[in-house]
Amino acid sequence: MAQHNEVGKIGEKLAREFLEKQGYKILEQNYKTKYAEIDLVTENQKKLIFVEVRTKVGEQFGSPEDTLDRKKLWKVLQNAKFYSGFTGWQGPERIDAVCIVLNPDFSIDRLTHHENIVS
């Protein structure tokens, strides 16, 4: 489990750095709700964007995208609704995913930003 947590932390750091370079403002990281945890809450172009970060070392057992099943997406959507309601956000919002594949030495093999994964 320790390796899994380490890979997740590395992925979140890489995703955060990537999004900040794209002009996203990070509002929250690892925001806990009663449903689960939101990896990153960001704002870009007056839009609130919830970002699910999925990280894997290699793709021999499937891609990070494969882990975004309906159950996971439902949880992310519930988290987003809860956060928006709790903070009183009134503007547009969306849910993105940043999927990262790492090499065995934890360098980036692939980083893909998927916008608006839940409609």
N, C-alpha and C positions, 0 to 999 in steps of 0.2 A: 504493500500500500504506500510505503514511503516514496518509492520511485514514481508511482502514479501521481501523488501530490506534488512532487518536485516537477514533473513534466507539466502539470496543470499550472503551477506558479510561473514556470518559464514561459509557457504559452500566453498567459495573461499579460506578463510583462512585455512580450514581443508585440502582442495585439495592441496594447496601450501605446507603446512607442510608435507603431505603425499609424494608428488613428490620429495621434497627436501631430505627426508629420503631415497628415492629410488635412489638418485644420480643425479636428474635432476637439472639443473641450470636454475633459473627463470630469463628470460631476460626482460619481460614486464608483467605488470598486468593491466587489464582493458584498453588495447590499443585500442583507437578509430580510426576507419577508416570511409570513407564516407558511408560504407555499414552498419556498426553496431559497436560492440565492441568485441574484442577478450579477453576472460577472462584471460588466461595465455598463454604467449609465452615462451617456454622452449627450452633448448638444452640438449640432452643426446646422448652420443656415436656419436658425430659429426653429429647429425640429428636435424633439426629444428622441433619442435613439438608444434602444436597449440592445446590448451586444452580448451574444452567447459565444464564448470562446471554446473551441474544441481542438485539442492537441493530441497528436499521436506520434510515437517514434516509429517511423516507417509505415508502409501501407500494406504489408503482407497479410494483415488480419482485417483489412478494410480501411476505408478512408475516414477522416474525421467527419465528413459529411454524412456518412452512413449512421453515425450515432445520433443524428438529429431526427429521431423518429417522432411519430404523432404524439406520444405521451410526453416526450421532452418538450416539444414545441408548445403543447397545451400548458405545461408548467411555466414556460417562459412567458406565454401570453398572460396567464394569471398574475405572475409577478409584475408584469408591465402595468396591467390594469390597477393592481394594488398600489404600486408606486405612484402612478398618475393621480389616483384618487387621494392618496395620503398627502401628496405634495400640492395638490390643487392645480396641476398642470392643465392648461386649457388649449394649448396649441397642437399642431400636428405631431404625430409620433410614428415610429416604425420599429421593427425588430430586425436586426442584422445578425449575421454570424461571421466570425473570423475563424477560418479553419486552417490549422497549421500542421504541417508534417515536418518532423525533425529528423535529422540524421542521427546515427548512434552517438555521435559526440555532442548532440544537442544543438548543432548549427541548423539553420533553416534550409530545408529542402524545398518547401512550398508554403506560401502564405496566400490564402485566397479570401477576399472580403466579399461576402454575399449580402446584398442589400435586400431589405423587405422580404424576409423569408416566410413571414406569416401575414396573410391578407384577410 
